[in-house]
Amino acid sequence: MMGDVVNLRRARKQKVRETAKSEAQANRLRFGRPSAERKLDETREELEARRLDAHKRSE
Protein backbone atom coordinates (compact mmCIF):
# COMPACT_ATOMS: atom_id res chain seq x y z
CA MET A 1 0.00 0.00 0.00
CA MET A 2 1.48 3.29 -1.10
CA GLY A 3 0.39 6.66 0.21
CA ASP A 4 -0.56 9.59 -1.95
CA VAL A 5 2.28 11.57 -3.44
CA VAL A 6 2.35 15.08 -1.98
CA ASN A 7 4.08 18.00 -3.61
CA LEU A 8 5.85 19.60 -0.65
CA ARG A 9 6.11 22.99 -2.33
CA ARG A 10 2.36 23.12 -2.85
CA ALA A 11 1.68 21.89 0.67
CA ARG A 12 3.98 24.53 2.14
CA LYS A 13 2.40 27.30 0.09
CA GLN A 14 -1.09 26.12 1.06
CA LYS A 15 -0.14 26.20 4.74
CA VAL A 16 1.19 29.76 4.36
CA ARG A 17 -2.05 30.80 2.66
CA GLU A 18 -4.15 29.31 5.45
CA THR A 19 -2.18 31.07 8.19
CA ALA A 20 -2.35 34.35 6.27
CA LYS A 21 -6.08 33.89 5.86
CA SER A 22 -6.65 33.31 9.57
CA GLU A 23 -4.43 36.28 10.45
CA ALA A 24 -6.36 38.47 8.02
CA GLN A 25 -9.63 37.40 9.63
CA ALA A 26 -8.30 38.34 13.06
CA ASN A 27 -7.15 41.72 11.75
CA ARG A 28 -10.54 42.37 10.18
CA LEU A 29 -12.15 41.81 13.56
CA ARG A 30 -9.54 43.89 15.34
CA PHE A 31 -9.17 46.86 13.01
CA GLY A 32 -12.33 46.78 10.94
CA ARG A 33 -14.52 48.64 13.40
CA PRO A 34 -15.18 52.34 13.97
CA SER A 35 -13.30 53.99 16.81
CA ALA A 36 -16.54 54.73 18.68
CA GLU A 37 -17.41 51.05 18.73
CA ARG A 38 -13.91 50.12 19.94
CA LYS A 39 -14.09 52.72 22.73
CA LEU A 40 -17.49 51.43 23.76
CA ASP A 41 -16.14 47.88 24.02
CA GLU A 42 -13.10 49.07 25.99
CA THR A 43 -15.36 50.97 28.39
CA ARG A 44 -17.58 47.94 28.86
CA GLU A 45 -14.57 45.72 29.56
CA GLU A 46 -13.25 48.20 32.13
CA LEU A 47 -16.65 48.39 33.83
CA GLU A 48 -16.91 44.60 33.91
CA ALA A 49 -13.41 44.32 35.41
CA ARG A 50 -14.24 46.92 38.08
CA ARG A 51 -17.46 45.11 38.98
CA LEU A 52 -15.61 41.83 39.27
CA ASP A 53 -12.92 43.41 41.45
CA ALA A 54 -15.59 44.95 43.66
CA HIS A 55 -17.00 41.51 44.41
CA LYS A 56 -13.68 39.97 45.42
CA ARG A 57 -13.28 38.94 49.00
CA SER A 58 -10.43 40.53 50.88
CA GLU A 59 -8.70 38.17 53.24
Beta strands, then each sheet from edge to edge (+ up, - down):
end
